[in-house]
Amino acid sequence: MSIKEILIQKLQDKTARIGILGMGYVGMPLAVVFAEKGFNVLGIDPDLRKVDTFKQGISYIQDVPSETVARLQQAGKLQMSAEFAALADVDAVSICVPTPLRKTGDPDMSFIVSATEQLAKYVHPGMVIVLESTTYPGTTRELMVPMLTEKSGLTVGEDIFICFSPERVDPGREDWTTYNTPKVMGGMTAACAEVATVWYSGALETVVPVSSAEAAEMAKLLENTFRMINIAMVNELALMCERLGVDVWEVIDAAATKPFGFMKFTPGPGLGGHCIPIDPLYLSWKMKELNYTAKFIELASEINTNMPRYVVSRVLDALNDRTKPLKGSKVLVLGVAYKPDIDDVRESPAIDVIALLEKKGALVQYHDPRISSFRTHEGGVMKSISEAEFMPAVRAADAVIVITNHKAYDYQAILDAAQFIFDSRNALAKIGKNNPKVVRL
């Protein structure tokens, strides 16, 4: 039997040992799905706090229950370590590390490079490797393959099998999960795609092979660029409607009654999260190398990036209408998570809104039922007010700003107690539409 055939047999009978590099919001759920389906899985993460938490049977990822972690750990199906040397005994590796942007707007590939450097020390014949971290087209071929083959002398498609499969995790969702969200798989060769498809098909509901790693890389960027540009369009629509004296939310709801040719997007205080604000800029950056300007992406990014400033300007104007200056006013921000009902603050527009309010002299507090503290742009730590302090703070605030519309909030009680609410998410649509206390985005 060939190396490929032996590896496929091990993957099919689930004797292959699985390694997950990066046990965060993507890696942990993926590791759990593989373990639930009968694979022996080793998660590797250099963060010792995560490893220690895991070994106590506690999950640090919202979408993974601690009971599941403890059960799989006790069954010997899921283990975790900070030691990369364990990769020497692994047959299949998924790389699920962060890919942020640098302050200059360039892709920060340091996590992928570091993970691949560690993997290169232990790469061996009969190993399949899948990169899941979102990145620019060409990363798998141009960056990973040389790092894994130049010193080892291994041949891709014969000795080792390398693919790209973009993560599609949407934290907090229960309808579409790691298990049932279709998984795109692009291989460096047809043999690579075949091996990885066999592997992932053993645990996931649907695997969708494409012709190349580049096609898979580009598909992910298309998904998030589509959302970024459409969100920018409705954000700009909100600006236009405000000048026209038209209710943007009414306009969107009316358009959404069309049963074809329209997809509903809603405006907000800016983009947040691990994908939509960042991924399209990877594509824009890559195209600059080819002397091409991605005009839609850059314009959309400009519009979305300016939304926190627009929110602050609307709050300032609304306070002026109430004969109050923003400087010295008490402002309470509701929600700093980047979307409702999750505990993730990455790229959240709330951080920008708070920074801009403080720069203008406002006295800012925040409350979030899921995020007790966060690090500001200046490197400091801001803490949420407590539940006991919450309603008194609502009553005392000159302005309450809804940034994240968590379901846990009693919006009727907030409306009754507040002096003025700026609603950037239409959270009070049913109860505050015609209330003079409420100004909507």
URMO-V212755 format. One record per backbone hydrogen bond with DSSP energy under -1.0 kcal/mol. CO is the residue of the C=O (numbers start at 0). NH is the residue of the N-H. E is the energy in kcal/mol with one decimal. If there is no record, write none. Layout:
co: {CO,CO}
nh: {NH,NH}
e: {E,E}
This chain:
co: {1,2,3,4,5,6,7,8,9,9,16,16,17,18,19,20,23,25,26,27,28,29,30,31,32,33,34,39,40,41,42,43,46,47,48,49,50,52,53,60,64,65,66,67,68,69,70,71,71,72,76,78,80,82,83,84,85,86,90,91,92,93,94,99,101,105,108,109,110,111,112,113,114,115,118,126,127,128,129,130,131,135,137,138,138,139,142,143,144,145,148,154,154,154,158,159,160,161,162,163,169,176,178,182,184,185,188,189,190,191,192,193,194,195,196,198,199,199,205,207,211,212,213,214,215,216,217,218,219,220,221,222,223,224,225,226,227,228,229,230,231,232,233,234,235,236,237,238,239,240,240,246,247,248,249,250,251,253,254,274,274,277,278,278,279,280,281,282,283,286,287,292,293,294,295,296,297,298,299,300,301,303,305,306,307,308,309,310,311,312,313,314,315,316,318,319,325,328,329,329,330,331,332,333,333,343,344,345,347,348,349,350,351,352,353,354,355,356,357,360,362,364,365,366,371,373,375,379,381,388,389,390,391,392,398,399,400,401,403,405,408,409,410,411,412,413,419,420,421,422,425,427,431,434,436,438}
nh: {5,6,7,8,9,10,11,12,14,15,90,91,41,93,43,95,27,29,30,31,32,33,34,35,36,38,37,17,78,19,80,21,50,51,52,53,54,57,56,63,68,69,70,71,72,73,74,76,77,75,40,42,44,85,86,87,88,89,127,18,129,20,131,107,104,101,112,113,114,115,116,117,118,119,121,160,92,162,94,164,166,138,141,142,143,144,146,147,148,149,152,157,158,159,125,156,128,187,130,185,172,180,204,207,209,163,192,193,194,195,196,197,198,199,200,201,202,203,182,184,215,216,217,218,219,220,221,222,223,224,225,226,227,228,229,230,231,232,233,234,235,236,237,238,239,240,241,242,243,244,245,250,251,252,253,254,255,256,257,277,278,280,281,282,283,284,285,286,287,291,290,294,297,298,299,300,301,302,303,304,305,306,309,310,311,312,313,314,315,316,317,318,319,320,323,322,328,362,397,398,364,400,366,402,403,337,347,272,350,352,353,354,355,356,357,358,359,361,360,327,330,332,384,334,383,381,378,375,373,392,393,394,395,396,331,421,333,423,405,408,410,413,414,415,416,417,399,438,401,440,428,431,434,437,420,422}
e: {-2.4,-2.2,-2.7,-2.2,-2.0,-2.3,-2.5,-2.3,-1.7,-1.7,-2.2,-1.8,-2.9,-2.5,-3.2,-3.3,-2.2,-1.7,-2.8,-2.3,-2.2,-2.4,-2.4,-2.9,-1.5,-2.2,-1.7,-2.8,-2.4,-2.3,-2.5,-3.0,-1.8,-2.7,-2.3,-2.7,-2.4,-1.9,-2.5,-1.8,-1.7,-2.8,-2.3,-2.5,-2.2,-2.5,-1.7,-1.9,-1.4,-1.1,-3.2,-3.2,-2.1,-1.0,-2.3,-1.8,-1.5,-1.6,-2.2,-3.3,-3.0,-3.1,-2.9,-2.6,-2.1,-3.4,-2.8,-2.6,-2.4,-2.5,-2.5,-2.0,-2.4,-2.6,-1.7,-2.2,-2.8,-2.5,-2.9,-2.6,-1.7,-1.8,-3.2,-2.4,-1.7,-2.2,-1.2,-1.9,-1.4,-2.3,-2.7,-1.6,-3.0,-1.6,-3.3,-3.2,-3.5,-2.4,-2.5,-2.7,-1.9,-1.9,-2.6,-3.8,-2.6,-3.0,-2.1,-2.1,-2.4,-2.4,-2.3,-2.0,-2.2,-2.8,-2.3,-1.1,-1.8,-3.1,-2.3,-2.4,-1.5,-2.7,-2.6,-2.0,-1.7,-1.5,-2.4,-2.2,-1.8,-2.4,-2.6,-1.3,-2.5,-2.7,-1.9,-2.6,-2.2,-2.0,-1.9,-2.2,-2.5,-2.2,-2.0,-1.5,-2.4,-3.0,-2.0,-1.5,-1.9,-1.1,-2.7,-2.0,-2.5,-2.4,-2.2,-2.5,-2.2,-1.2,-1.7,-1.1,-3.2,-1.1,-1.3,-1.1,-2.2,-2.4,-2.1,-2.4,-1.4,-2.2,-1.7,-1.7,-2.3,-2.5,-2.5,-2.6,-1.9,-2.3,-2.7,-2.5,-1.3,-1.1,-1.9,-2.6,-2.1,-2.2,-2.2,-2.3,-2.7,-2.3,-2.4,-2.5,-2.3,-2.1,-2.6,-2.1,-2.0,-3.0,-2.1,-1.8,-2.5,-2.8,-2.3,-2.2,-2.2,-2.4,-2.1,-2.8,-1.1,-2.6,-2.8,-2.0,-2.5,-2.5,-2.5,-2.1,-1.3,-2.3,-1.7,-2.4,-2.7,-2.7,-2.5,-3.1,-2.8,-2.6,-1.6,-2.4,-2.0,-2.1,-2.2,-2.4,-2.0,-1.5,-2.6,-3.0,-3.2,-1.6,-1.9,-1.1,-1.2,-2.2,-2.7,-2.5,-1.8,-2.4,-2.4,-2.7,-2.6,-2.1,-1.3,-3.3,-1.2,-2.0,-2.7,-2.8}
